[in-house]
Amino acid sequence: MKGANSADRLLTVDEAAGRLGTGVRFIRRLISERRIEYVKLGKHVRIADSVLTAYVAVRTVAPVRTRRAGYGTAA
């Protein structure tokens, strides 16, 4: 999750929570545990849009597709 693009939109904690569909508390925990990059502007915290995209991409789990023998086949 390195490097926010300079043209990235900086999101507030509320906006980041809305984008991920989570609560503000979850985003604040990610920040306090240093599990996500953020920008500190005085007392304000901002998160780059690309950082959230990378966070989701790293944690996306691909489906496991296995074929069960004899299931769905005609005899």
matplotlib code that plots the C-alpha trace (Angstrom):
import matplotlib.pyplot as plt

x = [0.0, 2.8, 2.5, -0.5, -0.6, -0.3, -3.5, -5.4, -8.4, -7.9, -10.9, -12.0, -12.4, -16.2, -15.9, -13.4, -15.8, -18.6, -16.5, -15.7, -19.1, -17.8, -18.1, -15.9, -14.5, -13.1, -11.2, -9.9, -8.7, -6.8, -5.2, -4.3, -2.8, -0.9, -2.5, -3.3, -1.4, -2.8, -2.0, -2.0, -2.9, -2.7, -5.3, -7.1, -6.6, -7.0, -6.8, -5.9, -8.4, -5.7, -4.7, -8.3, -8.3, -5.0, -6.3, -9.3, -7.3, -4.8, -7.6, -9.8, -10.1, -10.6, -13.3, -12.3, -13.9, -13.9, -15.9, -17.7, -17.8, -21.2, -22.9, -24.9, -24.0, -26.5, -26.1]
y = [0.0, 2.4, 5.8, 8.0, 9.6, 13.3, 13.7, 11.5, 12.8, 12.9, 11.6, 12.4, 9.5, 9.7, 9.5, 6.6, 4.7, 5.4, 4.2, 1.0, 0.5, 0.4, 2.5, 5.4, 3.4, 0.7, 3.3, 5.0, 1.6, 1.0, 4.4, 3.9, 0.4, 1.8, -0.7, 1.9, 5.0, 8.4, 12.0, 14.2, 17.9, 19.6, 17.8, 16.5, 13.0, 12.3, 9.0, 9.0, 7.2, 5.1, 3.8, 2.5, 0.9, -0.8, -1.9, -3.5, -5.2, -6.7, -8.2, -9.5, -13.2, -15.1, -17.8, -21.4, -23.2, -27.0, -29.4, -31.9, -35.4, -36.5, -33.2, -31.7, -34.3, -36.4, -40.2]
z = [0.0, -0.8, -2.3, -2.8, -6.2, -6.0, -8.0, -5.6, -3.8, 0.0, 1.8, 5.3, 7.8, 7.3, 3.5, 3.7, 5.9, 3.5, 0.5, 2.3, 3.7, 7.2, 10.3, 11.2, 14.2, 11.8, 9.8, 13.0, 14.2, 10.9, 11.4, 15.0, 14.3, 11.3, 9.0, 6.4, 5.1, 6.0, 5.8, 8.9, 8.2, 11.6, 13.6, 10.5, 9.1, 5.4, 3.4, -0.2, -2.5, -4.0, -0.6, 0.0, -3.5, -2.7, 0.8, -0.8, -3.6, -1.2, 1.0, -1.9, -1.7, -5.0, -5.0, -5.0, -7.8, -7.4, -9.3, -7.3, -8.8, -10.0, -9.2, -12.0, -14.6, -16.5, -16.2]

ax = plt.figure().add_subplot(projection="3d")
ax.plot(x, y, z, "-o")
ax.set_aspect("equal")
plt.show()
